[in-house]
């Protein structure tokens, strides 16, 4: 699974704005300078490394979004806890907006505008936004696009199913259709009065099906859900990844479980994934790589706890897999983060 260059660009730009070394950041993520300058796509594992390193360097949980101030680590978890008991997606959006209006660092919020058959979720400045004019500036296009993707994936996770997208509105005339692999090019509307997601109104009544238990699993690998998840892309592999991400136990998750959830036989699942040049085990390993790096980088959990969350029987098995993925042990990886060269 690969991640478009444009989705990683916002993170790199945010790190560079704070005078950190581009070469050092890319080296940590395992991305060659030639690949980066050439605009090539990167793997999900490279993106996870890039994200975690950026988070560590900036001490900032804004995800490189439309924010003029730092968002303290832990803010996103508190936002999730404030909305997890909402009745439906409409309530989720309203409570998100309320949270962003009072939380430190947030400069933007979702604003719900309801029409007869559709709704617009618009990007609006919070009450304490420092620079309201920057939201529609041309150099914010990549961050605007990624923010709308994150909002869509966030709502889809709460509903337990992909929310249909009627259109994506952009103020910018320069929005490139090729940059929106998560959405149909026909749904991209440029030169609009506002930046917004256009969704069917009936989706606002969809109930929140998640709880605090599933939220903990979500938070263990939020970046995969919010940016790497491609629920509207239509491919079988994207649907499988989303099912893997929602599984309460990676250790017990089998291909037969995913096939049952997709209402097909295991043989059909294998055949269709092979047609997309992947397999269930490959997708599961990619997800586990991302989960391992996230938890080693941003939590104080023991190696045994991280191994368990990632679906390994013991730390020895986890060590072997992590060395195969990264060329290093989990312990050394965490030590190097704490004492960067």
N, C-alpha and C positions, 0 to 999 in steps of 0.2 A: 504494500500500500504506500502511495506517495502523497506528499502534501505540496500544493502549488507554492512556487517561490513567493508569490504575492502575499500569502498568509504568514510567511515567516519574516517578510520584509519589515513589518511594523515593529516586531520585537527587536530586530537588529537596529533599526533607526532609533528606537527608544533608548537602547543601551549606548549607542554612539553619542546621543544627545547629552549623556552624562559623562562623556569623555573616557569611556572604556574602550579597550582595544578590540577592533573588529577581528583581527587575525587570531587573537587569543580566544575570543568567543567561538569562532568557527572551528578552531582546532579542538576545543573542548567538545564540541558537538559532532566532531568527525566529518566535517564538511570542508572539502577542498576550496581554496580561494578561487580556483578556476571554475569550479561548478557554480559557486555563488555569483561570480561576476558574469558568468554566462547565462544566468537566470534559470538554471535547471531546477526541476522539482527535487525535493529531498524526501528521504524515507520518514515514516512515522517515528522511528526510533531517533533519528537525527533531530526531528522537530521537538520531540520530548526532551532531549538533552539541551537543545537550544533554549527552550522555554524555561527549563529548570535553572540553567545557568543565568539567564536574564533575570529571573526572579531573585536569585541569590545575590547578584551584583547590585540590583537596584533597590532591594528590600521594599518592593512595591508590588501590590496585587491588582494593579489596574489592568493587567494583561496588555499593556501598551495601547490602551484604548484612548478614546477622546477625553482625556483627563489632563488638567493643567496642574494637578497636585498629586502627591503620592497617596495611595490607598493602603492603609496599614494591613499587614499580614493578619489574616483571620476575619477580615471584613466580609469576604464572600461567604464564608461559613455562616456568619451571623445573618446575612441576607437570606440564605437558604432556610435557616431555621425560622426566620420570620414569615416565610411564605409556605412552608411545608404543610401546614394544616388548613390552608385555604380550601374553599369548597370547589372552585372551578378556575379555569384559566383567566377569566375576567378578573377575579379577585387577586390572582397571582400578579397580574400586570399592575393593578392599582397599588398593591402592597409593595411591590418592587419600587414603584415611583415614590411612595412615602418614605421607604428606607433610604433611597438615594438622596432625598431632600434633606435628611438629617445626618447622614453618615459623613465622616471626615473623608475628604479627598474626591468623592464622586462629583463629576462635573456635568454628567448627562443622566437622563432618566427616560423610561418609556412613557409615552403619553397616548392613551387610548381614545381614538375618535370613532364612534360607532355610526354606521349608516344602515340602510335597510337590509341589504344582503351581504354586507362586508364590513370589515373594520380596518382602520389604519393604526398601526403601532408606530408612532412618530418618535424621532430622536429630538428631545428637547433639553435645554439646559436646566440644571437643578436650581433651587432658590439661591444657593450660595455659589453658583458658577462664577469663576473669575473672568473668563473671556468668552462671552456668549457669541461673539462674531466669528470665532474660529470654527464653529461646527460645520458651516457650509463652505469652508475654504477648500480650494482645489487640492491642496497638499494633504488633506485629511481623507481623501477618497478611499485609500486602502483600509484605513481604520474604520471608516463608516461601513464598508462592505463586510469586514470581519465582525463588527459589532452586530449587524443584522443577522449574520449567520449564527452567532452565539445566542442571540435572543431566540431565534427559531429553534435551535437545538435544545435550549433550556426549556422552552414551553413544551416541546415534543416529549422531553424526558418526563416532565411532570404528568403529562397526559398518558404516557405509556405507548404512544403511537405518533407517527409523523403528522404534524399539522399541515394541511394542504396550503400551498402558497399561491395566491392568485397573481401577485405581482410584487416586485421590489422597486420602490420609487427612489430615484436619485436626482438631486439637484444638478449634479454634474453632467455635462454633455459628453465628457471624455471617458465615461465608464466603458471599459472594454468587455465585450461579451465573453471573451475567452477566459477572463479571470473568474467567472462565476460557475465553476464546474458543479457546484452543489445544486444549482437551480437551472431550470430550462431557460435558454437565451430569450425565448419568446416572452418570458415573464419580466424581463428587465426593461424598465421604463426610465428613460433619461430625460433630463431637462424638466423635471417635475418641481412643483412648488416646495416639496419637503422631501427629506430622506425618511423612508418608512417601509415597513412590511405591510402588505395588504393580504388579509386572511379572510376566510369565510366567517360570517357572523355566528353560524351555528357552533363553530369550534370554541367559542368563548364559554359555551355551556358545558364543555367536556369536563368531567370531574378530575380532580387531582387523585391519582391512583398510587402515588408514592407515600412512604411514611418515613419516620426517623431512622428506621433500620436500613431501608434502601438508600436513604440519603447518605449514610455513612459510607456505603460502597461507592456511591456517586462521587463523593468528595475525595475518596482515595485516588481517583484518576479523573478529576473534573476536566482537565484540558482535552482528554480524549473525547469526552462527551460533547464539549462545547465547540471545538474546532475540528478535530480529526473525524468525528462522526459525520457521516454524509447521508443522512436519512432520506433526503429528497432526491438522491442521485438516481435511484431506480435499480442499481445493480444488486445482485444477490449478495455479493461479498459485503456491501455496505449494510444490508439488513442483518447479515450474520454478525458483523462487528457490533452492531447495536444490541443484539441479543446477548452477545458475550459480555458487553459492558453492563447489562442489566442483571446478569446472573448473580444470585446471592452467594454462590460458591464456585470459584473457578476450578477447584480441585475435583468437584463431582460433576462438572459440566461435560457432557459427551456430545458427539456429533448427532447421535440419535435424539437427544433432547432438543437440539436446534432444529432437526428435520421435523420433529413432531410439532414444534411451534410454528413452523412454516408450512405445515400441512402437506408434507411430501415424504417420500421414502428416503432412507439414508443413502441409498445408491443414487437416487436422483440428485440429492444434495451434492454428493461427490462429483457427479458428472457435470452439473451446472457450474460448480466452483472451478472445476478443471478448465471449463470453457472460458472462464475469466482469469485463467493462469494463476490460480491460487488453490488453497485447500483449507479445510476447517482448522487443522493443526497449525498451519502457517498463520492464519488470522488470530488464532488464540495465542500463539507465541508472540506475535507483534503486540497484542494488547498487554500481555504479561510483561514484556520488556518495558513498555511505557509506564505501567503501574509500578514496577520495581524501581525505576529511576525516579519517579515522582516521590515515592514514599521514602526512599533513601535520601533524597535531596531536601525534603520539606517537613519531615516528621522526626520525632525522637524514638520511634518504634525500634525495638531490637531487630536484629537480622532474622531471628526466628519468627517474629510477628510479621515481618515483611514477606518472608517466604510463605507463610500460611495464607496471607491475603492473596498472593500471586498464584496460589494453587499447588504448592510443592509439599511433598511429604515431610521433608526435613531440610535443614540448612545446607547439608552436603550436596543434596540434589540441586538446591537453589544456587549454590556457589558454582557448580559445574555449568549450569545453564547461563548464568550471568557472565562467566568467563567466556563462554562460547559466543555470546551476543556482543560483548564489549572488549574482550581481551584482558579484563581485569576482574578482581574479586569484588563482591559487594562492599566488604570492609574497606578495601583500599579506595574504592570509588568515593565512599562517604568521607574518608580521611582526607582525600585530595580536595574535596569541596570545602572542608573546614579549614584546610591549610593550602589555599591555592598558590600555585607557583607565580 
